Amino acid sequence: MSERDGVRPVTTAGTILGIGLGGFFDGIVFHQILQVHNMLTARIPKTTIPNIEVNMFWDGLFHAVTWTATVVGLFMLWNAVRRPGVLLSTRAFVGSLLFGWGLFNVVEGLIDHQLLGIHHVLENAANHLPADLAFLAWGAIMLVIGWSMMRPARYTTRAATRS
């Protein structure tokens, strides 16, 4: 088994976990704390109570999906570290978390912000594009850093041991 194959179960789990954590960060920081957008605010502005309720419902579905990704990632990680021969690397795991989070940002930014236009990072801004592009750039940077950290020649590993 190559080093890349030995660490793959951990990095796959970390990527799924990173997607979920990236979604949680987006929902908690942008939707709830800063309140700069909700899932459908570009289509259904928060100008009436019924519109706020619709946006809150779709935010709830969004959080349910991110929660599910996080739980799936945790179970995948649990199964990976219990398998004999799986190599553990903090560097590769952290890299996969960054990769997953970056993947979330890039996919969400391209689909929701650009293609579907259902919301933007700063919904009330006169020009949505700068913040939307910054969100995509942030995701791309995390993808590149995460990918470089997951490269086999760049980390030290140890085989998982069962207790």
N, C-alpha and C positions, 0 to 999 in steps of 0.2 A: 504494500500500500504506500503510495507516495505521500509526502508531507501535505500536499494540497488536498488529497482525498481524505487524509486523516483529520484535517481541521474543518472540512466542508460541512459536516453536520452542525458544528458550533456556529460557523459563519452564516449558514442558512437560517438557523434559529435567530441569530442576532439581527439579521436583515429584516425578518418578519417582525421581531420585537421593535426594531428601530422604526419601522413603518408605523406601528401602533403608537409608540412614544412621540413620534413626530406629529401624528394626528392629534394626540392629547395636548401637546404643547400648543398647536395651532388653535384648537378649540378652547382651551383654558385661557390662553393669553389674548388671542385676537377676538374671539367670540364673547368671552365672559368678562375678563378683567378690563381690557381696553375698549371693548364693545365697538370696534371699528368696522366689523361686518358680521353677518350671520350667513347661513348657507344660501339663502335666496334673496338677499337684500338688493341685488341689482335688478331683479325681476319683481320682487314684492317688497317695496320699501317699508321700513318700520314706522309708518305714519299713523297707523290705527291699531287698536288692540287686536282685532282679528289678524292683521298682517304680522304683528309681533308673535301671536300664537302659532301661525303657520311656520314662521322662521324658527321658533323655539322647537317645534315638532321635528323639523328637518335637522336642526342642530342635534337633537336627541338621537336621531337615526345615525347621524355622522359619528357621534360619540359611541353608539352601540357598535358600529363597525370598527372604530379604533380600539375599543375595549376587546372586541373579539380577536383582532390581530394581535394584541398584546398577550392575551391568554394563550392563543395558539403558539406564539413565539416562546412563551414560558414553558409550555408542555414540550415543544420541540427541543428546547435547551435542556430540560430535565432528562428527556430520553437520550439526547446526544451524550451528556456527561456520564450516563450510566452504561454506555456501550464500551466494551473493551476495545482498545486500540484507537479510540478517538483522541486526537491530540488537542490539548487545551493551550490556548494562547490568549492572554489578556489583550495584547496588541491587536490580534486578529478579531477578537470579539468586539472590542471598542470600535475598531474599524468597520465591522459589519453593522454595528448600531448606527454609526454616522452614515454609512452607505444607505441603510434603510430609511433613515430620517431624510436624507437628501433625495432619495427616490420618491418618498412621499411628497416633498416640496415640489419637485420638478413635475411629477405627474399631476398633482393637485393644481399647481400653478398653470400648467398648460391646458388641462381639461376645464377646470372650473373657472379660472380667471380669463383665459384667452379663447378657447374653443366654444364653450357653452355660455360664457359671460354671466354666470349665475350670481357671482359676487367678485369683489376685488379686495385687495389687501386693505386699502383705505377707501371705503365706499363713498364717503362724502368729499373726497378730494376732487378738485376741479379737473385734474388729469390723473387717471388711474395708472397709467403706464409706468411711471418711474417706480412706484412702490411694488407693482406687480413684477417688474423686471428685477428689482432688488431681491424679492422673494425667490425668483427663479435662480438668480446668481448665488444666493445663499445655499439653495439646494444643490446647485452644480458644484460649488466649493466643497460641500460636505460629501458629495459623491466621489469627487477626486481624492480628497483626503482619506475617506473610508476605504476606497479601492486600493490606494497605495499602502495603507496599513494592513490590508488583508493579503498582500503579496507574500508568498512563502519565504522568499529569501530575506524578508524584513523582520521576522520575529523568531523568538525562541519558543519551543513547545515542550510539553511533557504529556505523557500518555495518561488518560483518565484512569483512575483506580476506583474500584467499587468498595464501599464500606459495608 
